[in-house]
Amino acid sequence: MSELQRLRDRVLELEDALGLTAEIPYPLVPQHTGMTKSLAKLFCLLIHRPFVSRDAAYTVLFGGRPECDQPAGKIIEPMVCNLRKTLRRYDISIETRWGMGYYMTDENKRKVHGLKETL
C-alpha cells in the first residue's frame, strides 16, 4: 500500500472518529429539514463528541478551505442557532457551555438514536 493511500485511509478513520461519516436519522436528513451540509456535519460532531468547542467546530467545518475562502470565526454561533431551530421540532436541544462551546446531553442523544430506531 502506498504512503498516499495510508494517509487517505487515516483521514477517513479520523473523520469517522469525529462522526463526520455518520448517517443522519431519516427525519433529520438535509432534504427534509433544509439543513445544509455544514449544519449536518456540525450535528454529527455534537452527536458523536462529548463536547465541541467553537474552535474545533470551525476547524472541522472550514479548516480545509483556503484562507481567503474561510468565513469569519463567529459563523459557528448562527449555525448553532439554525441547528437548534431545526432540532426543536423533534424536541432535541443543544446546550451551551458559555465561552467554550456546545454539547448535547445524553438524553438528547438518546432522542436522536430513537429517531433512527423508529425508521
ROLOPA-757328 format. One record per residue: residue in one letter; x, y, z of N, C-alpha, C, O in turn. Coordinates in steps of 0.02 Angstrom, whole numbers, plus 50000, padded with zeros to 5 digits. Atoms other than C-alpha are relative to their C-alpha. Layout:
BEGIN
aXYZXYZXYZXYZ...
This chain:
BEGIN
m500434994150000500005000050000500455006250000500935006650038s499584994150005500715016949953499895004650061499395004150096e500044995349944501035030550080499395004649992499055006250041l500584995850013499705041349998499354996550018498914999550048q500605003849983498405027650017499934999250075499384999650102r500025000549927498875025250200499765006550031499375006450079l500224993549975498645043850229499255001149987498905003750030r500724999450015496945043650142499594995750048499074997950072d500365004449954496405028850248499995003150071499485002650105r499974996949934496975037950405499525005950005499205006850057v500484994450000495975053550358499294997450008498905000250046l500675003049993494435042650337499874997450070499324998250096e500075002349931494745034750508499865005850047499435005350090l500094994149957494875051850589499325003249989499005005350037e500664997250014493315058250502499464995650031498964998150057d500485004649969492395042750562499995001050076499465000950106a499964999049927493015045550741499655006550021499375006850075l500334993649985492355063450734499254999649989498875003950013g500715000650015490675057350673499805003149934499215003849920l500154996650062490815065750505499754995449945499484997749894t500235004850051490415049850409499364996650023499104992249988a500605003349972488915045150517499395001949960499355007349930e500634998650033487195043850443499555004050047499545002950107i500474996049962485915056550499499334996549997499134994149943p500655003350002484225049350551499555002949946499555009049934y500414998150058482985049850406499605006450010499625010749966p500404993949994481815063250478500435006350002500185011849989l499574994249994483325074650501500465001149940500865005849940v499554999150057484175072450333499885006849967499325009449969p500044993250026484535088850245499415001449953499115006749958q500534998450047483245087250106499325000650034498865003550005h500644999549965481845085550235499985005950049499435008150069t499984994749949482415099450353500285006549973500245011750007g499664994050025483325111850242500695000850031501015006050023m499344999849968484905107750340500544999949947500534995749902t499444999950047486475112350245500504994450017500454991450070k499495005049986487955100450232500415002050061500594997850102s499624997749943488885111150357499624998950065499914996850115l500415001249940487445110250481499974992650016500004990650074a500015007249989487355091450456500664997650031500654993350075k499355001849970489225090050495500035002150072500274998450115l500004997549931489025100750650499564995650043499754993950100f500465004449963487555089950705500354993450015500304990950072c499655006349988488595074050683500555000850051500664996450092l499494998749949490005081750783499694999950070499954996850116l500334999649935488805085550925499744993350024499744991950084i500255006649981488065068150923500574995450023500484991650071h499465004849988489735059050925500555002450047500994998550065r499494997549955490785070151037499675002250066499105004550065p500294997849937490515073851222499945007650004499495010350037f500004992849999490905092251192500345002449936500824999449913v499714997250062491275102951038500155007450013499695011350022s499834992949991492235119151061499865003749934499835000749881r500114995950060491915133450940500594999249952500504998549891d499405000650042493705132250878500034993249964500204992949906a499985006650031493575113550847499484999649944499624997049890a500525000150051491925115650753500225003949939500135001749882y499774995850056492675129550647500534996349960500524996349898t499465003550033494215119250608499744994249958499954993249901v500285005750037493215103850558499605002349940499654999449886l500454997850054491965113550453500355004149946500195003549887f499724995350048493085126450370500764999949995501045003649954g499275000149999494915122250406500324997849936500894999749922g499715002450062495175113750239499955005049943500225003849889r500074995050053494715129250141500615004549997500965005350047p499474995050004495995141550076499845005950046499255007450057e500104994649951496235155950197499535005549975499145008250012c500424994750028495405168350080499274997849992498845002049979d500675002750010493865157050071499674998050066499134995150067q500275001849935493595154850258499545005550027499705011450022p500454994949972492115163450342500275002750066500765000150093a499804997149936492265174250497499914994950055499494990550051g500015004749945492575164950659499344999550037499194994450067k500644999949964490885169850730499444996349963498874996549985i500515003550040489975159450598499694994150038499134992250023i500255005949964489775144950720499385001750040498924997650043e500584998249960488535154350831499355000049960498864996949982p500625000450039487225157250694499854993049974499274991249965m500115006850022487495139550633499664995950055499204992050042v500305003649943487095132650806499285002450009498844998350023c500684997349995485575144150812499544996749948498984994749965n500405003250053484945137150646499894992650014499354990050001l500065007149984485285119350701499504999050057499114994350056r500485000449945484325122350862499285000649974498844997049996k500674999150028482825128450762499774993649965499204991549971t500175006150036482885112850654499844994350048499374990550037l500085005649953483025101050803499425001050048499164996250077r500554998549952481685109750907499374995949985499044993750031r500625003750017480275101050811500044992650020499534989350023y499915006849977481005084350869500124999750076500284994450103d499894999449928481165090451050500724998150019500844995050070i499295001249988483065089251038500335006850007500225011349968s499684993549989484135103151108500764999350003501044994050014i499284999349996485935108851106500145004650059499855010050064e499834996049941486695115451267500645004049985501045002149943t499414995750008487985129351280500395000150065500115000950119r499554998849944489465129951395500325006849984500775007349944w499844993150017489685148751395500745001249992501154999450035g499314998250015491285154851317500444994249977501034995149963m499595005850017491835137251274499754996349938500134995049892g500265003750056490675128051155499334996950014498934999750052y500675003050000489205116251139500034992550013500554989350003y500055007249989488615098951187499274998050000498825002250006m500675002849994487105087751185500004995350060500464991450069t500055004449942486525079051342499894992949976499694991749919d500115007150017486425060151345499264998949982499114994949938e500725000650014484525061851348499845002149928499474998749893n500124997750069484535071851186500324995449949500044994449895k499685004850046485745059651105499574993849994499514990949940r500465005750003484545045551152499405001549956499164997149919k500564998050043483145055151067500204999349926499814997049885v499765000650069484185056050908500034992649980499814990849926h499955007150016484555037450916499314996849997499204992049960g500685002450002482705034350950499685001449933499284997449908l500254998650067482305042850785500254994849950499884992849906k499735005150045483455030550698499614993450006499484990149956e500335006449988482555015850778499284999849976499014994549963t500704999850021480825021650726499934999549925499374999349899l500035000250073481265020850542499894993049974499854991949914
